[in-house]
Amino acid sequence: MTKADIVAEISDKTGIEKVQVQATVEAFMNEVKDSLAKGDNVYLRGFGSFIVKKRAEKTGRNISKNTTIIIPAHNIPAFKPSKTFVTKVKDNVDVK
């Protein structure tokens, strides 16, 4: 499902114009990105959490040149689904 599909679904279900839904979805995503960039986590009860994970400095290898490189410590965004989210996804899997 793409962002356009999400906008179309929300528009169909709520009767709100696609342009307004598009603006709202974009604003939501920008707020999540801005919060994570500042180091603040975003918690959505019943859905999940967008969190900032810290990766420690580590040694890597450039195998083409056979050299070691230092990968500095950095932050990465991550998503942790809520228990209800996980349960819903697990229960709706078709087993073949």
N, C-alpha and C positions, 0 to 999 in steps of 0.2 A: 504494500500500500504506500503510495506516495503522498507528499504534502497536498497536492492537488486533489487526490482522492479523499483525503481527510476533510479538506475544505468543502468539497462537494457533498459528502455525507452529512456533515454538520449543517450545511445550508438546507439540505433536503429535510432533515429531521426537525429543524427549528423554524424554518421559514424565513430565516435572515438571509439577506443578499450575500452572494459569494464574496463580493468586494469587502464587505464589513467583516465577514468571517476570516477572510485572508488577512486583513489588517490585524485582527485579534490574535490569530495564530502566530503571525510574525512578531507581534509585540510580546507574546508569551515566550517565544523562543529567544528573543533578544534579552528579556529579563533573566531567563535561566542562564544564558551565556555570560551576561554582565555579572551576575551574582557569583558564578563559579570563577570568573576571572579575578574577582576581588577576594576569592578564598572562602566565600560563604556558601554553605550547602543549601539546597532547596528541598523541602520536605512536602510531599503531597499525600496526605492521609488517604489510605485505601488504594493508592496507585504505586508510589515508590519514592525514592530519594535520588536526587542528582547530587553526587558528592565529589569532592576533590580528594584524590588519592596522591600521596607523596611517594615518589620513587627515590630510593637512595642512590647515591653515586655507586657506579660499578665499573668493572673493567670488561671491555669487549674486545673482539678480535676482528681485524680486517683480514679476511682469509686470502684475498687476492694479493695483498702485499705482505702477508704474514707478519703483521705488526699488531701490537696491542694499543688500544685507545681507551681513554677514560671517558665514560659517559657520565656527565654531571647529574647531580640530583635535580629532579624536576617534578612538577605536578601534572597529573592527567585527570580528565573528567571521567566519571564512572556513573552507572545507574544501578541502583539496588532496588529490585521490585519488592512490593509489600507482600505479606503472607497471603492476603486475599487474591492479589494479582497472580502469584505463583500457583495457588490452588485452582483458580479458574482456568489457567492455561493447561495445567496438568490434567484436569478433568475433561477438557474438550479435545483431547488428542484422539484421533481415530487410529485404532490398532488394526493392522492388516494381517 
